[in-house]
Amino acid sequence: MPVWTWFSLQKGRATTPWPERPGPDGQEGVLGLPRFDAARCSSEQSGCSDCVAVCPASAIKRSEAGAVQLDYARCVGCQLCTEVCPESAFSVSHDWAFGVRDKSDLLNPAQAAPTNPDAAKEAELAQAMKGFGKSLHIRHVDTGSCNGCESELQALLNPFYNLHRLGVFFTPSPRFADLLLVTGPVTAAMREPLLRTYEAMPQPRWVMAAGTCATGGGTNGGGYACHEGLDGILPVDVWLPGCPPNPAALIEALLLLLRRSPQRVHGGVYESA
């Protein structure tokens, strides 16, 4: 008997039962994106802009009226805002499941009152996803990332997460793909290959922006040779910020697309499971 087989038999099953059943998600004690309590922010009175100045990704901005807003689509989770805010409006959290269908849900506070989703559109999407509820094939395209997201994507295939058990697989060919998973801020050199990959996919097809670079440009987007993520390039069905998003967050976002997991973030506010 090979040594590795004997070792595996001794260790037993390593795969977590999560998310199908209660079990560890592998993210215990890991810091997530910071929480922002707009009610505690007194910037309009004090003129404080420490959080704006310290944010390396321009995720925090002040309006002309003085109100502060956090855009999770651009947040890299550096936690610097939690260190400089004198009012503790920004606080450390373990929130990581930030996958949303509508990018506006990543703004805190929300720019407008939440609207009810179009019932007809939701029914159409639910009907389209019925054939993919138990099986989904992904074509991943790196459009200029630092490879942090790619490292987390590789972890999906390890024995602990074992993505295949959920009926989700990666494919090298866009012609066999249902979902285009994009990482990176979309450099000028990768824009055309990205569009060609999308056009080669059969209908119905979906797009997921994974990682802060893909959702908002991160710290690298917006230069002369680099776009600020997928916005305005492809129709995105799921936005997942994070620098990088951890494997559990990627799984929850994939299940969100498949209507097998609820969305946790609404109007920039994280709702615990």
N, C-alpha and C positions, 0 to 999 in steps of 0.2 A: 504493500500500500504506500503511495507517495506520502511524503512527510506533510505536504500542505493539506492533503485529504484528512489525515489523522488530526492535524491541528484544528481543522474546521469542525470535525466531529466532537472534539474536546470542548471547543468554545460554544457550540450550539448556534442557534439562529441569532444573527446580529441585526436583522432588519426590524425597525420600529413599526408597531402597528398603526402609528399616527400617519395620516390624518383620518383613516377609515374608522379607527377605534382609539380610545384613550391610550396615550403613551407619550414618551419623550419626543420632542421635535428637534432636539439637538441644539437648542439655542438658549438653554438655561444660563442666566447670568450675563448674556451677551447684550451690549448696549445697542439700542436702536436709534431711530431719529428723534430729535428733541421734541418735547411737547411745548406748545405755545398757548399761554392763557392771555388772550387779548384784554380781558377785563383787568388784569394786574398791570398792564403796560400804561405808564403815565407819561409817555413821550410827548403827548400833546401839551401837557402842562410844563414839563421840565425841559423839553427839547433834547432829551437824551437820544443819541444816535450811535452809542457804543456797539450795539449789536450789528447795526448796518455796516459800520466801519470794519469790524473784525471778520465778517463773513467772507470767506475766500471765493465763494461761488455766486455771489450777488443774489442769494436766495432770500435775503431779508431787505425790504425796501420801505421807505417812508413816503407817504403821499404828500401832496402839497398842503393838505390840512394837518399833517403831522402824524397821521395814523400809521402804525407799523403793520406790515403784512409778511407772513412767511410763506414762501412758495416751496412746497415739498418736492415739486418736480425738479428743482435745482439744488436741493439740500444734499450735502455730502456726508452729513452726520458727524462733523468734526467736533461738535460739542463746545466750540469756542463761545457761542452765544450764551450758553448756560453759565460760563465762567465770568462774563463781563456784565451781565444784566443786573443792575442794582435793585430791581423790583422782583427778581426771581420769576419774571414772566416766562422765561425759557427755563425748562427743567429737564434733567436727564431722565430718560425712559428706556424701557426694554421693548418698545413698540417697533415691530419690523414688518408686519403684513400690510403694506401700503398699496397693494394692487387696486386700481380703480378702473371703471369703464369710461368715465368722463374725466378728462384732465382737470376740469374746473374744481373737482372734489379735492384736489391737492392744495388749494389755496386756503390759508387760515389767517384772518377770518375770511369767509366766503365773500366774493364780490357781489353776489346777488342771492336772494332767497332761493333755497333748493326747490327745484321743480319736479313734479312727478314725471317719471319716464313715459315716453309715448307707448301706450298699451299695445297698439298695433305693431309697432317696431319690435317691442319686446317679445310679442307672440311670434313674430316672424323669425327672430333670432333663436328663440327657444325651439321652434320647429326645425330650423336649419341645423341646430346643434344635436338634435336627437340621434342622428346617425353617427355622431362623433363622441357621444357621452361616455363610451367605454374604450375608445381608441382614438388616439390623436398622434399624427406624425409631424415632427418639427424640423424645419430647415433653419439653421442658425447662420446668421451673417454678422461678422465682425466688421464694423465700419470705422475702425480707428480707435478701439478701446485700449486701455493700459493692460488688458488681460486679467484684471481682477475679476470681472464678471465671468470670464471664461473659466477661471479657477473654480468658481462656485457652480457653474454649469457642470463641470466635470464631476463635482462631488455628488450630483444627483444620481450618478450611476454607481456610486459605491455601495457596499453591502448594507449600510445603515439606512439610506434613503431608498435605494432600489426602485428608481422611477418606473421601471418596466412593469412592476406589479400593479401600477395604477392605469396601465394601458396606454402609457405615453412613451413615444419612441423618437429618437433623432434619425433623420434620413439625410444622406449626402446629396440627394437629387431634389430640386424644387418641384419636379413633375410628380413626385409622390408625396408632397408635403401639404398639410392642411393649414399649418400655422408658420408664419415667418417671424422668427424671434430675432430681434435686432439689438445689438450692443454697440456702444460707441456713439460719438456725436455726429457722425456722417461727414467724413472728410470729402473734399472735392473729388479726390481720386476714386472714392468708393461709392459715390452717388449713382453713377451709371450702372455698375455691377449690381447694386442693390435694386434698382428699378427693373433691371433685366431679370433678376431672380424672382421678383414679385410677379412680373408679367408671365413668367414660365409656369407659375403655379396654377393648378386647375381650380375652377369654381366649385363650391364656395371656398373662400380663403380668408384667413384672418391674420392680423399683425399684432405683435406684442413688443412694446418698447421696454427693454430690460436694463435697468441701471440708470443712474442720474444723467450720464452723458447722453443716453438715448431719449430720456424724457424732457431734459431741459438744457443740455449742453455741458452741465457740470462746470469744472474749472477750465476746460479746454475749448469749449464751443464759442462760436462767434468771431473767430479770427478770419483772416483773409482767405484761408484755405479750408475752413471748417464750418459746417452748419451747427445750429444749436439744437441738435436732436432731430427727431422724426417729424416734428410739427411742420405741416405744410409740404411734406414730401410724400408721405403715404397715409392712408386712412388707418388710424390706430384703434384697435378694439380693447386693448388692456395696456394701461400705463403702470409701470412698477419702478419707482425710484429706489435709491439705495446705492451706496458706494463702497463695495458692491452689495446688491441684494443677496441675502444668504440663501442657502438651498431651500429652507423651509418657506421663505417668502416666495421663491420661484414656484414651488409646488402649489402654494395657495393661490397664486396668480393664475396658474394654468387651470386649476380647478374652478376658479372664478369664471374663466372663459367658458368652461364646460358646464357652467351652472350647477356645479357640485359643491361649491363653497360660497358663503355669503361675502359681500364686500364689507370691510371693517371701517373704512374711512369715508366720511361724508362731510362736505364743507370744511375740509381740513382738520376735522376732529376725529381722533382715533377711538373706536369703540372696542373695548376688550371683549374677547370671546366669552 
